[in-house]
Amino acid sequence: MTAKAQEVALDRLLVDRFKGGDATAFDQLVTRYWDRIYAMTNQLLRNQQDAEEVTQDAFIRAHRGLVNFRGDSAFSTWLYQIATNLARNRYWYWWRRKRDKSISFEAPVSGENDTTLAELIPAEQETPEDATVTQEFVNRVAECMEELNEKHREILILRNVQNLAYEEIAEILGISVGTVKSRIARARESLRERLGHEFQP
């Protein structure tokens, strides 16, 4: 049995236990998925406080809806779908309020948090000498991701940041696998165009 199959089987077991009246089973699901859901919503929203609120809301909604969850898809797919929809709603609410203001990537994410948007994008640095170039590249990619339309940014985060399979992304977004593949291809092409040749040898 693959790791993915084992994960799905354990989730199904926990869901069945929860439906049978074992409240601790849901706590285990929260423990298993909190970090993953938070990481995804944080990438989508680029704001820690919003990401925390959306993550909490996603689990609250999952807790309420789990009794009616039929298991047509994996629990993880269903949970990602809830979180993605909530993040999408939060993003557009934020966008409508802030669209007349320019956002600096070096600005703090909030008045209470000194972390900048640029710092929220993880960078793997191979050597100390590469640090500056790597950070510049990460910042530039983040800026270019910001310029993508919502559908392209969303699908690149699900695929490249969350490493979800095409089939899972299709279920989460309610589109076909073929549409997922073509949208990823278009999104990557759009990102490449925005990046230009700045960092290419």
N, C-alpha and C positions, 0 to 999 in steps of 0.2 A: 504494500500500500504506500502510495506517495505521501510526502509530507502534507501536501495540499488536501489529499483525500482524508488523511488522519485528522487534519484541522476541521474539515467539514463534518466528519463523523462525531468529533468531540462536541462541536457546536450543536449538532442535532440532539445529542444526548443531554446537553445542558438545557436546551430549549424544552425538551420533553419533561425534564425534571421540574423546570419552572412551571410548566403548564399543569404538572401534577401537584403543585403546591409548595415546592421547595424554593423559598425566596432566595436562598444563598446561591442558587444556580445562576441567577441573573448577576449577582455580584461577581461571579467568576467570569461571566461574559464581559462585564465592564472592565475587569482587570486585564483580560486578553486583548481588548480592542481599544481602550481609552487612548493609549499613546499613538496608535495608528490613525484613529479618527482625528485626534487633535493635530497631528502632523499634516494631514491632508487639508483640514480646514484652515490651518495657519498658512499653508502655502497658497490656498485659494484667496484668503482674505488679507493676508499680510498684516495681521493685527492680533497680538496675543490675547488681549481681552475679549475681542469678538470671537476668536477661535475657541477660547475656553467656554464662552456662553453657548456657542453653537454646538460644541461637543456635548455639553451638559444637556442641552435641549434635545439633541439627537437621541441620547440614552433615555431621557424622560419619555420621548415619543415611542421609542422602541419598547420600553417597559409597558406602556399603555397598550401598544398594538400587538405585542407578542402573543397574546392569547388568540388572536385571529391570524397569526402567521401560519400559512399552510405548508411552507417548506418547498414551494415551487422553485425557488432559487436558494442558494446558500445563504445562511444567516448573515455572513459577512457582506455579501452583495446587497442584501436588503438594507443592512445598516449603513453601508456606504451611500446607498441611494437616498436614504433619509437625510444623512449629513450633507450630501452634495446639494440637495434641494434647499435645505436650510441655509447653507453657505451662499448659494446663488441668490436667495431672497435677501439675505443680509448684505451681500455685495451691492445689489442694485439699490437697496435702501441707502446705503452709505454713498454710493455714486451720485444719487439724486441730491443728497445734501451737500456733497463736496465738489461737484463737477465744475464749479466756478473758481475753485482754488487749485493752484499748482502744488503738487506733492513732491517734496525733496526726498530722495532716497537716503540722505544722511540725516533727515529729521527724526527725532524720537517718535516712537509709535504712539505715545500718549503722554500726557502731562505727568503721570505717575511713573512712567517707565522710560529710562534713558536709552534702552535698546533701539537701534536704528533699523529701518526696513532692510538695509543692506546686510546687517548682521544676522537677519533671520534666514538668509539664504546660505545653506551649508556649503563650505568649500573644502575639498580634499586637497591638501597641499603636499606634493611629493617631497620637496626639499625646501629648506628655509629660503634659498635663493629664488625659488619660484613664487614665494608668497605674494609679492607685490603684483606680479603679472596675473597670478591666479585670482587674486581678489579683484583686480580690475576687470578680468574676464567675467567673473561671477556677477559683479555689479552690472556690467554691460548686458549680460544675458537677462538678468532680472529686470533691467530697464526695458529691454526689448520684449520680454514676456508681458510687461505692463501694457505695451502698445498693441499686443494682439487682441483680436476680438474675443469676447467671453468664451465662445465655444472652442476656439483654438487653444486658449490658455488653459481652460478646464481639462481638455482632453490630454494635453501634454503633461499636466500635473498628475492625472490619474495613471498615465502610462509610464512616464519617466521618473516621477518622484515616488509614486506609490507602487510602481512596478506591477500593476494589475494586468491580467491577461485580457486579450481582445474581447473574449466572451463576457468577462465580468464587466468591463467598461460598457459593452453593448447593453447589458441588463440594467446597469446603474443609470445610464442616460436614456434608455428606452429607444435605442436605434439598432440597426442591423450591424453584424460584424463587418460587413463590407463597407458600410458607412463609417464605422470606427476607423478602419484602415485608411480609407481615402481622406478622412478628416485629419488623421495624424500626419499623413503625408503632406497635406496642404498646410497644416500648422507648422510643421518642421521647415517647409520651404519658405513660409512667411517669416519665420524666425531667422532663417539664414539670410534672407534678403535684408532684414533689419540690422543684423550683425555686420553685414557687408564683409569686407576683406581685412578689417582692422587687426584681427588676431591670427590671420592666416600667414604662413611663412611665404 
